[in-house]
Each structure stands twice: as structure tokens, then as C-alpha cells.
């Protein structure tokens, strides 16, 4: 039947260090509209995890509600998964991370899920620096409810129905920078050569990593008056810094010796290699990143690539001094040591 994904695998498919193929990182067959940019994102996530040789059972994927939040169904079939209430994915991700800090957390959200009903939750999970990758599939409309304009739609942008956005947009990259994210990037779902290295670097980053992914809605927001259409994005992209990811096991070689290149060592020993398109751009300057985004937006351009990174940032567990052992591994006597311990704690406050 056409809606069942075939299980056949070519015997010569390339395998990673775990002996797994790309197919082992895929999910169910997509039910999204044909040509939806979200499907390109799921493919990029699967490719990144396969190339990093991540064990799928060591990954937790979480989402909210919306077309974007359906996407985790379509990658990493053998990972842990939780589809939460609308806009509440950050709370569930925080609780799961507190219970088991040893998992790799991938959050998938959308412009409504993060910039409208979930904006408050988004702000707090960023400022708490939860160790996770938070991706937003940003198409500027609510595709699941027939194309109403989202909070990320720029003022004056028109949807397919002709409705114009009357209000200033919420730029989630600027918001993430303001709230304290330590890895901020933007990419385009149609550019896997840029998106895959960014996802790999974000997964390896310690702290809160955010990627805003422009993902055109082919059904409700791919019209000529939209700045989220395929044609518009292709014609108006400007890249801040091109990122290439070098796993820890690979030798690092500088092939061109250009002065506008920089190697950043991440906490696990892997290397993020940046090539700046603009010689004056500094991916370590939070204020300049926000300024550059707004400057190009005023010119009708979209800034993509790695905008900001702090490779030495602390994460939520370090800031709060939490237990090194995951909470789900602690014994009953450790979690509940008895009334005599409680009495000693109470006495200390007298």
C-alpha cells in the first residue's frame, strides 16, 4: 500500500560507526503536503544524526502542536518521543532533562507553537540554558488551521488569501539572542549543505542551541507577495558565517589558510569551522548579531548561517549544581533519606 514505507534496504548502503544506515534514522512516511519544507528538515535531522553516529535510543525528540510538531514522527523511529500540548514543549523538555540528563534532546516547534501561545515558555527555556537543540520550522502561517498569519510574519506580508500582516513581527533569532541563547543560527529548509552542519554543531554544543529554519508552506504561503516563499528566500538570503562541522575523530586540516576562517573547539572535542562571508562579522558578539539581523531585515534581506556561539557556556545543570547522576537512576533511600534528615534541615533554619 502506498502509505506504508517499504522495509527493503539495499545491501550496499553506507553504514556509520554503529553499523547503522541513514534508513535507520528515518521515521514514518510523511503525511505533510507534497513539497512541504518540513520534510526537508526531517531529512536533514536524520542525516545529521546518522553522520554523528548517535544511538537513536539515546535521543529524545519533543514537539508541541502544528505541522512542524508532526515532523518528529518522520525521523528517528527508534528514539524516545513526546508530542506535548500546544506551546508547552519546553516544560516537558525541562522535566525530561532533569530526570535524565544523559539523553540528547531535540525540540521541534513552529512559529505559532513558539512565537504565540508558547512564547513565554520559549523565553524561559532559553534563559535557563537547557542543554538541547531547539528547532523552529518557520513558515509564517498556521498551516494546520488553513493559513492564518503567524507572529513571525513581517509587517505587510500577504498570505495566499490576500490577508496582510498588520503588526511588527517577532524575530525568534533576535529573541533567542536577547534571552541568552549560546548558539543561534538560521537556515533554509531547501539548503541542506548549510542546514546539516548547523544541526550537527548545535547537537554537539553544550547549552541552549537554537536554529530558526525558514520552511515555506507550499499550500498557504508560497505566493509572490510572501517573504516566506521559495523564490523570495532564494533571492534575498545573506549568509553571516558558513559553518562546517569536524567530528572529534577526524584530523583537522586548514586547506586554504584564509584569514576569515576560525576553528572553534566544542565541549566534546569536535570542531566547528567558521568561514565569515563578511570580514567584519564576529560570531562571538551577541549585540552585533542582533544589529546585523535588523539591518538586513530593513533592506528586505534574510540573514542565515551561524549568527552567534559561546563555546564555553554553562548549561542548566552546571548553573544549578544538580546531581551528576540522572534523577531516574537515584535509589529511594537517596531521594527520600528519612525524617531525621528533614528534621536536620528544618533545624538549620531556626
C-alpha beads as a LAMMPS data file, in Angstrom:
LAMMPS data file: protein, C-alpha beads

350 atoms
349 bonds

1 atom types
1 bond types

-500.0 500.0 xlo xhi
-500.0 500.0 ylo yhi
-500.0 500.0 zlo zhi

Masses

1 110.0

Atoms # bond

1 1 1 0.000 0.000 0.000
2 1 1 1.321 3.473 -0.908
3 1 1 1.150 4.894 2.623
4 1 1 3.359 2.155 4.104
5 1 1 7.103 2.841 3.939
6 1 1 8.928 -0.115 2.342
7 1 1 11.333 -2.001 4.606
8 1 1 13.699 -3.025 1.794
9 1 1 17.300 -1.807 2.203
10 1 1 19.949 -2.007 -0.465
11 1 1 22.692 -4.333 0.825
12 1 1 25.412 -1.826 -0.068
13 1 1 24.036 1.161 1.818
14 1 1 26.783 3.101 3.587
15 1 1 26.918 2.473 7.349
16 1 1 28.182 4.722 10.156
17 1 1 30.374 3.827 13.157
18 1 1 27.441 1.995 14.779
19 1 1 26.784 -0.100 11.695
20 1 1 23.555 1.819 11.005
21 1 1 22.443 3.267 7.685
22 1 1 20.593 6.517 7.006
23 1 1 17.394 4.489 6.782
24 1 1 17.791 3.535 10.461
25 1 1 17.394 7.212 11.372
26 1 1 14.217 7.758 9.395
27 1 1 10.659 7.672 10.723
28 1 1 7.177 7.066 9.400
29 1 1 6.063 8.072 5.927
30 1 1 5.200 11.786 5.891
31 1 1 1.573 12.879 5.608
32 1 1 2.509 16.538 5.105
33 1 1 1.713 18.307 1.825
34 1 1 3.905 17.307 -1.109
35 1 1 6.798 19.760 -1.284
36 1 1 6.497 20.893 2.351
37 1 1 9.770 22.330 3.616
38 1 1 9.315 20.457 6.902
39 1 1 10.090 17.183 5.131
40 1 1 13.465 18.600 4.120
41 1 1 14.117 19.436 7.776
42 1 1 13.332 15.898 8.927
43 1 1 15.690 14.559 6.269
44 1 1 18.429 16.932 7.448
45 1 1 17.955 15.871 11.094
46 1 1 18.154 12.184 10.126
47 1 1 21.290 12.814 8.053
48 1 1 22.980 14.804 10.841
49 1 1 22.286 12.142 13.484
50 1 1 23.446 9.360 11.153
51 1 1 26.698 11.165 10.331
52 1 1 27.324 11.796 14.038
53 1 1 26.743 8.067 14.698
54 1 1 24.306 8.852 17.509
55 1 1 22.488 5.848 19.024
56 1 1 18.793 6.557 18.323
57 1 1 17.753 5.233 21.748
58 1 1 19.918 7.924 23.361
59 1 1 17.857 10.695 21.743
60 1 1 14.620 12.255 22.981
61 1 1 12.573 14.211 20.434
62 1 1 9.832 16.531 21.685
63 1 1 7.317 18.790 19.993
64 1 1 4.178 20.832 20.528
65 1 1 1.222 21.179 18.163
66 1 1 1.197 22.131 14.480
67 1 1 2.502 20.938 11.122
68 1 1 6.042 21.438 12.421
69 1 1 5.309 19.427 15.549
70 1 1 4.146 16.489 13.451
71 1 1 7.598 16.366 11.876
72 1 1 9.335 14.293 14.632
73 1 1 7.108 11.394 13.579
74 1 1 9.060 11.361 10.336
75 1 1 12.573 10.964 11.769
76 1 1 14.310 8.753 14.349
77 1 1 11.732 5.995 14.700
78 1 1 13.762 4.332 17.460
79 1 1 14.217 7.455 19.600
80 1 1 12.125 8.466 22.608
81 1 1 9.303 10.806 21.590
82 1 1 6.740 13.076 23.232
83 1 1 4.157 15.194 21.401
84 1 1 3.085 17.744 24.037
85 1 1 0.317 20.313 24.477
86 1 1 0.371 23.410 22.236
87 1 1 3.242 25.694 23.255
88 1 1 4.277 23.547 26.219
89 1 1 7.136 21.533 24.769
90 1 1 9.796 23.489 26.757
91 1 1 8.268 22.473 30.108
92 1 1 8.203 18.797 29.183
93 1 1 11.748 19.017 27.788
94 1 1 12.933 20.613 31.044
95 1 1 11.328 17.903 33.161
96 1 1 12.724 15.120 30.989
97 1 1 16.179 16.707 31.022
98 1 1 16.103 16.953 34.814
99 1 1 15.116 13.277 35.074
100 1 1 17.717 12.041 32.597
101 1 1 20.468 14.443 31.600
102 1 1 22.282 11.723 29.643
103 1 1 19.870 11.839 26.700
104 1 1 20.280 14.142 23.699
105 1 1 17.248 16.439 23.485
106 1 1 15.851 17.622 20.158
107 1 1 12.916 20.030 20.283
108 1 1 10.830 20.631 17.158
109 1 1 8.451 23.579 17.143
110 1 1 6.767 26.085 14.858
111 1 1 6.132 29.814 14.619
112 1 1 2.778 29.555 16.425
113 1 1 3.987 26.988 18.928
114 1 1 6.986 29.177 19.920
115 1 1 6.137 32.774 18.941
116 1 1 2.484 32.908 20.037
117 1 1 0.927 30.531 22.559
118 1 1 4.330 29.201 23.640
119 1 1 6.351 32.420 23.579
120 1 1 6.546 32.649 27.373
121 1 1 7.763 29.072 27.643
122 1 1 10.263 29.669 24.849
123 1 1 11.704 32.681 26.686
124 1 1 12.288 30.774 29.909
125 1 1 13.784 27.629 28.401
126 1 1 16.286 29.862 26.572
127 1 1 17.297 31.882 29.636
128 1 1 17.673 28.706 31.695
129 1 1 20.141 27.381 29.112
130 1 1 18.675 23.913 28.972
131 1 1 21.087 21.605 27.166
132 1 1 19.090 20.918 23.995
133 1 1 18.684 21.728 20.327
134 1 1 15.516 23.752 19.756
135 1 1 14.431 23.963 16.100
136 1 1 11.608 26.111 14.738
137 1 1 10.152 25.327 11.326
138 1 1 9.168 28.870 10.406
139 1 1 6.731 29.373 7.513
140 1 1 4.947 32.500 8.752
141 1 1 1.474 30.918 8.770
142 1 1 -0.606 28.416 10.719
143 1 1 -0.729 25.708 8.073
144 1 1 -2.606 23.227 10.246
145 1 1 -5.552 25.638 10.575
146 1 1 -5.656 26.792 6.940
147 1 1 -3.123 29.568 6.667
148 1 1 -3.716 32.357 9.192
149 1 1 -0.691 34.641 9.526
150 1 1 1.698 33.826 12.384
151 1 1 3.501 36.221 14.722
152 1 1 6.693 35.719 12.716
153 1 1 5.098 37.154 9.556
154 1 1 6.707 40.507 8.795
155 1 1 4.515 43.595 8.695
156 1 1 2.905 43.962 5.276
157 1 1 3.445 40.352 4.231
158 1 1 0.431 38.843 2.467
159 1 1 -0.732 35.262 2.723
160 1 1 -2.222 33.299 -0.174
161 1 1 -5.706 34.506 0.797
162 1 1 -4.556 38.145 0.469
163 1 1 -4.551 38.858 4.204
164 1 1 -1.793 41.330 5.129
165 1 1 0.120 41.271 8.409
166 1 1 -0.693 44.474 10.306
167 1 1 1.835 44.099 13.104
168 1 1 5.576 44.026 13.708
169 1 1 6.940 40.504 13.514
170 1 1 8.654 38.539 16.265
171 1 1 12.122 37.555 15.090
172 1 1 12.909 34.410 17.068
173 1 1 16.656 34.656 16.440
174 1 1 16.732 38.160 17.923
175 1 1 14.573 36.950 20.820
176 1 1 16.844 33.967 21.447
177 1 1 19.874 36.258 21.494
178 1 1 18.164 38.635 23.923
179 1 1 17.117 35.788 26.222
180 1 1 20.657 34.385 26.414
181 1 1 20.915 31.505 23.931
182 1 1 24.520 30.411 23.480
183 1 1 24.139 29.058 19.930
184 1 1 21.891 30.884 17.443
185 1 1 21.559 30.152 13.739
186 1 1 19.089 30.479 10.897
187 1 1 18.873 28.338 7.803
188 1 1 16.617 27.457 4.904
189 1 1 14.953 24.053 4.597
190 1 1 15.974 23.950 0.925
191 1 1 19.690 24.282 1.702
192 1 1 20.850 21.020 3.311
193 1 1 24.500 21.866 2.663
194 1 1 24.108 24.662 5.208
195 1 1 21.477 23.100 7.479
196 1 1 23.088 19.709 8.185
197 1 1 26.415 21.093 9.545
198 1 1 24.462 23.575 11.689
199 1 1 22.358 20.777 13.194
200 1 1 25.460 18.670 13.873
201 1 1 27.222 21.584 15.569
202 1 1 24.110 22.502 17.586
203 1 1 23.727 18.935 18.875
204 1 1 27.374 18.942 19.980
205 1 1 27.061 22.359 21.624
206 1 1 26.706 22.409 25.417
207 1 1 23.852 24.693 26.455
208 1 1 20.816 26.006 24.625
209 1 1 21.177 25.841 20.837
210 1 1 18.535 27.459 18.645
211 1 1 18.025 27.140 14.881
212 1 1 15.291 29.095 13.095
213 1 1 14.600 27.234 9.844
214 1 1 12.673 29.055 7.128
215 1 1 10.387 26.375 5.745
216 1 1 7.953 27.552 3.048
217 1 1 4.340 26.385 3.268
218 1 1 3.593 25.298 -0.296
219 1 1 -0.163 25.292 0.309
220 1 1 -0.827 28.573 2.122
221 1 1 2.266 30.783 1.917
222 1 1 4.221 30.219 -1.297
223 1 1 2.698 33.138 -3.201
224 1 1 4.589 36.074 -4.828
225 1 1 3.582 38.530 -2.034
226 1 1 5.102 36.359 0.690
227 1 1 8.617 36.721 2.066
228 1 1 8.467 33.061 3.117
229 1 1 8.076 31.681 -0.422
230 1 1 10.785 29.575 -2.045
231 1 1 11.539 32.221 -4.669
232 1 1 11.734 35.110 -2.194
233 1 1 14.029 33.285 0.213
234 1 1 16.352 32.151 -2.583
235 1 1 16.645 35.728 -3.884
236 1 1 17.087 37.519 -0.534
237 1 1 19.366 35.291 1.564
238 1 1 22.552 36.757 3.018
239 1 1 24.871 34.469 4.982
240 1 1 26.640 35.588 8.149
241 1 1 29.082 32.726 8.677
242 1 1 29.344 29.408 6.877
243 1 1 29.691 26.551 9.347
244 1 1 31.426 23.256 8.731
245 1 1 31.474 20.527 11.371
246 1 1 34.517 18.331 12.010
247 1 1 33.892 15.350 14.342
248 1 1 36.394 14.759 17.120
249 1 1 37.778 11.618 15.487
250 1 1 38.778 13.368 12.261
251 1 1 42.039 15.136 11.614
252 1 1 41.702 18.908 11.296
253 1 1 43.263 20.405 8.209
254 1 1 43.280 24.012 7.094
255 1 1 43.215 23.784 3.323
256 1 1 43.010 27.400 2.262
257 1 1 44.665 29.404 5.042
258 1 1 42.149 32.221 4.683
259 1 1 42.237 34.849 7.443
260 1 1 38.448 34.924 7.588
261 1 1 38.256 31.315 8.858
262 1 1 38.102 30.280 12.507
263 1 1 38.097 26.884 14.241
264 1 1 36.001 26.685 17.427
265 1 1 36.509 23.692 19.713
266 1 1 33.230 22.446 21.192
267 1 1 32.957 20.777 24.605
268 1 1 33.163 17.222 23.215
269 1 1 36.343 17.964 21.256
270 1 1 34.667 18.336 17.871
271 1 1 35.446 21.367 15.745
272 1 1 33.108 23.986 14.316
273 1 1 34.862 25.672 11.410
274 1 1 33.545 29.104 10.511
275 1 1 34.183 30.951 7.270
276 1 1 32.950 34.522 7.529
277 1 1 31.374 35.981 4.407
278 1 1 31.664 39.473 5.896
279 1 1 35.171 40.082 7.242
280 1 1 33.758 42.373 9.946
281 1 1 31.266 39.817 11.242
282 1 1 32.013 38.374 14.688
283 1 1 30.044 35.254 15.671
284 1 1 31.026 35.813 19.318
285 1 1 29.367 39.242 19.597
286 1 1 25.712 38.968 20.665
287 1 1 24.913 42.656 20.109
288 1 1 26.437 42.763 16.624
289 1 1 24.452 39.673 15.670
290 1 1 21.160 41.345 16.632
291 1 1 22.181 44.537 14.849
292 1 1 23.095 42.664 11.656
293 1 1 19.758 40.808 11.619
294 1 1 17.771 44.028 11.947
295 1 1 19.964 45.922 9.471
296 1 1 19.468 43.339 6.737
297 1 1 15.775 42.998 7.527
298 1 1 15.356 46.727 6.859
299 1 1 16.912 46.073 3.435
300 1 1 14.490 43.238 2.723
301 1 1 17.143 40.567 3.209
302 1 1 17.266 37.444 5.390
303 1 1 20.393 36.645 7.404
304 1 1 21.210 32.923 7.533
305 1 1 24.078 30.812 8.839
306 1 1 25.618 30.786 12.296
307 1 1 24.905 34.124 13.954
308 1 1 26.280 33.609 17.460
309 1 1 28.089 30.996 19.527
310 1 1 29.571 30.872 23.025
311 1 1 31.621 27.630 23.090
312 1 1 32.391 27.960 26.813
313 1 1 28.831 28.498 28.048
314 1 1 27.379 26.766 31.106
315 1 1 24.194 24.750 30.878
316 1 1 21.206 24.418 33.233
317 1 1 22.747 21.614 35.305
318 1 1 26.030 23.446 35.900
319 1 1 24.262 26.679 36.806
320 1 1 22.020 24.910 39.335
321 1 1 24.544 22.391 40.662
322 1 1 22.236 19.450 40.033
323 1 1 23.142 15.818 40.673
324 1 1 25.685 14.318 38.300
325 1 1 23.629 11.131 38.236
326 1 1 20.314 11.309 36.347
327 1 1 17.410 11.582 38.769
328 1 1 15.798 8.483 37.290
329 1 1 18.828 6.444 38.390
330 1 1 18.780 7.504 42.069
331 1 1 17.607 4.997 44.661
332 1 1 14.665 5.521 47.006
333 1 1 16.920 5.979 50.045
334 1 1 18.777 8.785 48.249
335 1 1 15.640 10.605 47.124
336 1 1 13.868 10.123 50.477
337 1 1 16.592 9.758 53.150
338 1 1 14.129 9.806 56.039
339 1 1 12.533 12.102 58.622
340 1 1 15.753 12.570 60.595
341 1 1 17.365 14.309 57.609
342 1 1 14.300 16.518 57.143
343 1 1 14.439 17.401 60.834
344 1 1 18.092 18.429 60.491
345 1 1 17.253 20.651 57.511
346 1 1 14.389 22.294 59.391
347 1 1 16.594 22.890 62.420
348 1 1 19.131 24.686 60.238
349 1 1 16.546 27.404 59.504
350 1 1 15.759 28.161 63.157

Bonds

1 1 1 2
2 1 2 3
3 1 3 4
4 1 4 5
5 1 5 6
6 1 6 7
7 1 7 8
8 1 8 9
9 1 9 10
10 1 10 11
11 1 11 12
12 1 12 13
13 1 13 14
14 1 14 15
15 1 15 16
16 1 16 17
17 1 17 18
18 1 18 19
19 1 19 20
20 1 20 21
21 1 21 22
22 1 22 23
23 1 23 24
24 1 24 25
25 1 25 26
26 1 26 27
27 1 27 28
28 1 28 29
29 1 29 30
30 1 30 31
31 1 31 32
32 1 32 33
33 1 33 34
34 1 34 35
35 1 35 36
36 1 36 37
37 1 37 38
38 1 38 39
39 1 39 40
40 1 40 41
41 1 41 42
42 1 42 43
43 1 43 44
44 1 44 45
45 1 45 46
46 1 46 47
47 1 47 48
48 1 48 49
49 1 49 50
50 1 50 51
51 1 51 52
52 1 52 53
53 1 53 54
54 1 54 55
55 1 55 56
56 1 56 57
57 1 57 58
58 1 58 59
59 1 59 60
60 1 60 61
61 1 61 62
62 1 62 63
63 1 63 64
64 1 64 65
65 1 65 66
66 1 66 67
67 1 67 68
68 1 68 69
69 1 69 70
70 1 70 71
71 1 71 72
72 1 72 73
73 1 73 74
74 1 74 75
75 1 75 76
76 1 76 77
77 1 77 78
78 1 78 79
79 1 79 80
80 1 80 81
81 1 81 82
82 1 82 83
83 1 83 84
84 1 84 85
85 1 85 86
86 1 86 87
87 1 87 88
88 1 88 89
89 1 89 90
90 1 90 91
91 1 91 92
92 1 92 93
93 1 93 94
94 1 94 95
95 1 95 96
96 1 96 97
97 1 97 98
98 1 98 99
99 1 99 100
100 1 100 101
101 1 101 102
102 1 102 103
103 1 103 104
104 1 104 105
105 1 105 106
106 1 106 107
107 1 107 108
108 1 108 109
109 1 109 110
110 1 110 111
111 1 111 112
112 1 112 113
113 1 113 114
114 1 114 115
115 1 115 116
116 1 116 117
117 1 117 118
118 1 118 119
119 1 119 120
120 1 120 121
121 1 121 122
122 1 122 123
123 1 123 124
124 1 124 125
125 1 125 126
126 1 126 127
127 1 127 128
128 1 128 129
129 1 129 130
130 1 130 131
131 1 131 132
132 1 132 133
133 1 133 134
134 1 134 135
135 1 135 136
136 1 136 137
137 1 137 138
138 1 138 139
139 1 139 140
140 1 140 141
141 1 141 142
142 1 142 143
143 1 143 144
144 1 144 145
145 1 145 146
146 1 146 147
147 1 147 148
148 1 148 149
149 1 149 150
150 1 150 151
151 1 151 152
152 1 152 153
153 1 153 154
154 1 154 155
155 1 155 156
156 1 156 157
157 1 157 158
158 1 158 159
159 1 159 160
160 1 160 161
161 1 161 162
162 1 162 163
163 1 163 164
164 1 164 165
165 1 165 166
166 1 166 167
167 1 167 168
168 1 168 169
169 1 169 170
170 1 170 171
171 1 171 172
172 1 172 173
173 1 173 174
174 1 174 175
175 1 175 176
176 1 176 177
177 1 177 178
178 1 178 179
179 1 179 180
180 1 180 181
181 1 181 182
182 1 182 183
183 1 183 184
184 1 184 185
185 1 185 186
186 1 186 187
187 1 187 188
188 1 188 189
189 1 189 190
190 1 190 191
191 1 191 192
192 1 192 193
193 1 193 194
194 1 194 195
195 1 195 196
196 1 196 197
197 1 197 198
198 1 198 199
199 1 199 200
200 1 200 201
201 1 201 202
202 1 202 203
203 1 203 204
204 1 204 205
205 1 205 206
206 1 206 207
207 1 207 208
208 1 208 209
209 1 209 210
210 1 210 211
211 1 211 212
212 1 212 213
213 1 213 214
214 1 214 215
215 1 215 216
216 1 216 217
217 1 217 218
218 1 218 219
219 1 219 220
220 1 220 221
221 1 221 222
222 1 222 223
223 1 223 224
224 1 224 225
225 1 225 226
226 1 226 227
227 1 227 228
228 1 228 229
229 1 229 230
230 1 230 231
231 1 231 232
232 1 232 233
233 1 233 234
234 1 234 235
235 1 235 236
236 1 236 237
237 1 237 238
238 1 238 239
239 1 239 240
240 1 240 241
241 1 241 242
242 1 242 243
243 1 243 244
244 1 244 245
245 1 245 246
246 1 246 247
247 1 247 248
248 1 248 249
249 1 249 250
250 1 250 251
251 1 251 252
252 1 252 253
253 1 253 254
254 1 254 255
255 1 255 256
256 1 256 257
257 1 257 258
258 1 258 259
259 1 259 260
260 1 260 261
261 1 261 262
262 1 262 263
263 1 263 264
264 1 264 265
265 1 265 266
266 1 266 267
267 1 267 268
268 1 268 269
269 1 269 270
270 1 270 271
271 1 271 272
272 1 272 273
273 1 273 274
274 1 274 275
275 1 275 276
276 1 276 277
277 1 277 278
278 1 278 279
279 1 279 280
280 1 280 281
281 1 281 282
282 1 282 283
283 1 283 284
284 1 284 285
285 1 285 286
286 1 286 287
287 1 287 288
288 1 288 289
289 1 289 290
290 1 290 291
291 1 291 292
292 1 292 293
293 1 293 294
294 1 294 295
295 1 295 296
296 1 296 297
297 1 297 298
298 1 298 299
299 1 299 300
300 1 300 301
301 1 301 302
302 1 302 303
303 1 303 304
304 1 304 305
305 1 305 306
306 1 306 307
307 1 307 308
308 1 308 309
309 1 309 310
310 1 310 311
311 1 311 312
312 1 312 313
313 1 313 314
314 1 314 315
315 1 315 316
316 1 316 317
317 1 317 318
318 1 318 319
319 1 319 320
320 1 320 321
321 1 321 322
322 1 322 323
323 1 323 324
324 1 324 325
325 1 325 326
326 1 326 327
327 1 327 328
328 1 328 329
329 1 329 330
330 1 330 331
331 1 331 332
332 1 332 333
333 1 333 334
334 1 334 335
335 1 335 336
336 1 336 337
337 1 337 338
338 1 338 339
339 1 339 340
340 1 340 341
341 1 341 342
342 1 342 343
343 1 343 344
344 1 344 345
345 1 345 346
346 1 346 347
347 1 347 348
348 1 348 349
349 1 349 350
